[in-house]
Amino acid sequence: MKTLAIGGVADHVHVLLSLPATLSVAKAMQLLKGNSSKWIRETFPKMRSFAWQEGDGAFSVSVSGVEATVAYIRNQARHHRKRSFREEVLAMLKKHGFEYEDPLLA
C-alpha cells in the first residue's frame, strides 16, 4: 500500500491510501494500526498504553477525487473549527442515504 496523505486532530486521523487489488481494506487497516501502535509504544515510552479505538471507517475515492481528498486531509484543524468530526460523519451518512441510529441521541 502507498500513503497519499495523512493528517488529523485530537480525536481522529484521516489516511488516504492506494491499495493494490490483492490487499483488502480490512487487512490494510490491521497492518496500519498494528505497525503504528508498535512504533508509537517503542518510540514514545510514556505512551506504552497507546491503543487505537476499535473499528474504523473506510471510503473509496475515485482518481479524480484524490486531489480534493488530500486537501481535505491537510486542512483538518481548520475544517473542524466549523463542524465536529461527529457532526460531519452524521451529515455525510444522511446525505448519502445511509440509515444510522446515533446512540447518543437514543
VOGU-3710 file (C-alpha; in Angstrom, 3 decimals, decimal comma):
1> mktlaiggva> 0,000/0,000/0,000  1,052/3,574/-0,542  0,165/6,508/1,699  -1,040/9,506/-0,307  -1,960/11,723/2,663  -2,233/11,515/6,421  -3,440/14,041/8,967  -5,781/14,514/11,844  -6,766/16,282/15,009  -7,078/15,309/18,674
11> dhvhvllslp> -9,872/12,750/18,247  -9,309/11,176/14,817  -6,944/10,584/11,927  -7,586/10,503/8,187  -5,354/8,435/5,920  -5,618/8,274/2,147  -4,110/5,023/0,902  -3,643/3,499/-2,504  -4,191/-0,232/-2,084  -3,237/-2,951/-4,525
21> atlsvakamq> -6,132/-5,137/-5,668  -4,654/-8,033/-3,678  -4,919/-6,213/-0,318  -8,304/-5,893/1,399  -9,245/-2,755/3,300  -9,572/-4,827/6,495  -6,043/-6,227/6,119  -4,638/-2,779/5,299  -6,194/-1,346/8,474  -4,896/-4,275/10,536
31> llkgnsskwi> -1,368/-3,653/9,248  -1,598/0,118/9,646  -2,982/0,046/13,180  -0,727/-2,776/14,353  2,514/-1,369/12,985  1,782/2,207/14,050  0,813/1,095/17,586  4,082/-0,796/17,907  6,072/2,199/16,626  4,309/4,657/18,961
41> retfpkmrsf> 4,859/2,451/22,023  8,541/1,871/21,191  9,286/5,476/20,196  7,395/7,259/22,980  7,864/5,394/26,288  5,202/7,482/28,036  2,653/6,179/25,526  3,175/2,463/26,247  -0,570/2,105/26,836  -1,496/3,617/23,441
51> awqegdgafs> -4,200/1,774/21,521  -6,352/2,648/18,536  -10,102/2,611/19,007  -11,947/-0,497/17,957  -13,309/-0,198/14,445  -12,709/2,305/11,688  -14,387/3,735/8,628  -13,306/3,335/5,022  -14,458/5,120/1,909  -13,312/4,716/-1,665
61> vsvsgveatv> -12,211/7,735/-3,670  -12,010/7,877/-7,443  -8,781/9,025/-9,078  -10,488/12,321/-9,921  -11,216/12,861/-6,212  -7,690/12,295/-4,894  -6,568/15,931/-5,069  -9,633/17,226/-3,181  -9,288/14,449/-0,598  -5,620/15,285/0,008
71> ayirnqarhh> -6,561/18,960/0,502  -9,348/17,952/2,915  -6,962/15,803/4,973  -4,315/18,549/5,121  -6,852/21,083/6,422  -8,365/19,044/9,280  -7,706/21,503/12,117  -9,241/24,445/10,233  -12,087/22,329/8,895  -13,158/21,050/12,323
81> rkrsfreevl> -13,352/24,524/13,820  -16,620/24,809/11,879  -18,043/21,314/12,390  -17,038/18,454/14,683  -15,986/15,118/13,272  -19,119/13,518/14,706  -21,377/16,134/13,106  -19,574/15,681/9,809  -19,909/11,888/9,773  -23,609/12,024/10,625
91> amlkkhgfey> -24,230/14,610/7,881  -22,311/12,520/5,340  -24,269/9,364/6,211  -27,544/11,241/5,879  -26,513/12,894/2,590  -25,733/9,535/1,016  -28,873/7,796/2,279  -27,348/5,595/4,976  -29,631/4,913/7,888  -27,819/5,338/11,169
101> edplla> -29,091/5,486/14,701  -26,956/7,784/16,797  -26,567/6,085/20,214  -26,001/9,479/21,826  -29,454/10,620/20,759  -31,328/7,406/21,569
//
